Amino acid sequence: LRFACAGALGEDCVEFLVKQDVVDDRAWDGDAENGPLVLFRSFALDVKYVYPFMTPVSDLGAQGKRMEKIRAALGWKTLGCEVCDK
């Protein structure tokens, strides 16, 4: 699934890939009793740059926060993430 939505600096694209794969239990947090695997990402469709350095302008983490809100609202667990800072 692909959606376009308003971002901090223009239009963003949000994508979801749903797979019937399951993650084997590796004794990591969230690995046991998992269902379909959902991969998702968000990216800017139009990147703004700072002249003359051609450094991309940051959205200050807005895309990451959006994706975390979606994940939390749907009750999806982060699989196999022993080192995630949550």
DRENDO-1510 file (C-alpha; in Angstrom, 1 decimal, always signed):
<recs>
REC; n; res; u; v; w
REC; 1; LEU; +0.0; +0.0; +0.0 .
REC; 2; ARG; +1.3; +3.5; -0.8 .
REC; 3; PHE; -0.2; +6.8; +0.4 .
REC; 4; ALA; +0.8; +10.4; -0.1 .
REC; 5; CYS; +0.3; +12.8; +2.8 .
REC; 6; ALA; +1.3; +16.3; +3.9 .
REC; 7; GLY; +4.8; +16.4; +5.5 .
REC; 8; ALA; +6.7; +19.1; +7.3 .
REC; 9; LEU; +8.4; +20.3; +4.1 .
REC; 10; GLY; +6.0; +19.2; +1.4 .
REC; 11; GLU; +4.5; +15.9; +0.3 .
REC; 12; ASP; +5.6; +12.6; +1.9 .
REC; 13; CYS; +5.1; +9.0; +0.8 .
REC; 14; VAL; +4.1; +6.4; +3.3 .
REC; 15; GLU; +4.4; +2.7; +2.3 .
REC; 16; PHE; +3.3; -0.6; +3.9 .
REC; 17; LEU; +4.3; -4.1; +2.8 .
REC; 18; VAL; +2.3; -6.9; +4.4 .
REC; 19; LYS; +3.8; -10.4; +4.2 .
REC; 20; GLN; +2.5; -13.7; +5.5 .
REC; 21; ASP; +6.0; -14.5; +6.8 .
REC; 22; VAL; +6.5; -15.1; +10.5 .
REC; 23; VAL; +9.7; -14.4; +12.4 .
REC; 24; ASP; +11.2; -17.5; +14.1 .
REC; 25; ASP; +11.4; -17.2; +17.9 .
REC; 26; ARG; +15.0; -16.2; +18.5 .
REC; 27; ALA; +14.3; -15.5; +22.2 .
REC; 28; TRP; +14.2; -11.8; +21.4 .
REC; 29; ASP; +11.5; -9.4; +22.6 .
REC; 30; GLY; +8.4; -9.7; +20.5 .
REC; 31; ASP; +9.5; -12.7; +18.4 .
REC; 32; ALA; +7.1; -15.2; +20.1 .
REC; 33; GLU; +3.5; -15.4; +18.9 .
REC; 34; ASN; +3.8; -13.1; +15.9 .
REC; 35; GLY; +1.5; -12.9; +12.9 .
REC; 36; PRO; +1.9; -11.4; +9.5 .
REC; 37; LEU; +5.0; -9.3; +9.0 .
REC; 38; VAL; +4.4; -5.6; +8.2 .
REC; 39; LEU; +7.2; -3.5; +6.9 .
REC; 40; PHE; +6.6; +0.2; +6.6 .
REC; 41; ARG; +8.5; +3.4; +5.8 .
REC; 42; SER; +8.0; +7.1; +5.1 .
REC; 43; PHE; +10.0; +9.4; +2.9 .
REC; 44; ALA; +9.9; +12.9; +1.4 .
REC; 45; LEU; +8.8; +13.2; -2.2 .
REC; 46; ASP; +10.5; +16.6; -2.6 .
REC; 47; VAL; +13.8; +17.1; -0.7 .
REC; 48; LYS; +14.7; +20.6; +0.2 .
REC; 49; TYR; +18.4; +21.6; +0.3 .
REC; 50; VAL; +20.4; +24.3; +2.0 .
REC; 51; TYR; +22.4; +26.4; -0.6 .
REC; 52; PRO; +25.3; +26.4; -1.2 .
REC; 53; PHE; +26.2; +23.2; +0.8 .
REC; 54; MET; +23.5; +21.0; -0.8 .
REC; 55; THR; +22.7; +19.6; +2.6 .
REC; 56; PRO; +19.1; +18.2; +2.9 .
REC; 57; VAL; +16.8; +20.1; +5.3 .
REC; 58; SER; +15.6; +17.9; +8.2 .
REC; 59; ASP; +12.0; +17.5; +9.1 .
REC; 60; LEU; +13.2; +17.1; +12.7 .
REC; 61; GLY; +12.0; +13.5; +13.0 .
REC; 62; ALA; +8.4; +14.2; +11.9 .
REC; 63; GLN; +8.3; +11.1; +9.6 .
REC; 64; GLY; +9.7; +8.8; +12.3 .
REC; 65; LYS; +7.2; +10.1; +14.8 .
REC; 66; ARG; +4.3; +9.6; +12.3 .
REC; 67; MET; +5.3; +6.0; +11.7 .
REC; 68; GLU; +5.6; +5.3; +15.4 .
REC; 69; LYS; +2.1; +6.8; +16.0 .
REC; 70; ILE; +0.7; +4.5; +13.3 .
REC; 71; ARG; +2.5; +1.4; +14.7 .
REC; 72; ALA; +1.3; +2.2; +18.3 .
REC; 73; ALA; -2.3; +2.9; +17.2 .
REC; 74; LEU; -2.5; -0.4; +15.4 .
REC; 75; GLY; -0.9; -2.3; +18.2 .
REC; 76; TRP; +2.0; -3.6; +16.2 .
REC; 77; LYS; +5.0; -4.9; +18.1 .
REC; 78; THR; +8.6; -4.2; +17.1 .
REC; 79; LEU; +10.0; -7.6; +16.4 .
REC; 80; GLY; +13.5; -8.8; +17.2 .
REC; 81; CYS; +14.7; -5.5; +18.6 .
REC; 82; GLU; +16.9; -6.1; +21.6 .
REC; 83; VAL; +18.8; -2.9; +21.1 .
REC; 84; CYS; +16.0; -0.5; +20.3 .
REC; 85; ASP; +15.8; +2.5; +22.6 .
REC; 86; LYS; +12.1; +2.7; +23.4 .
</recs>
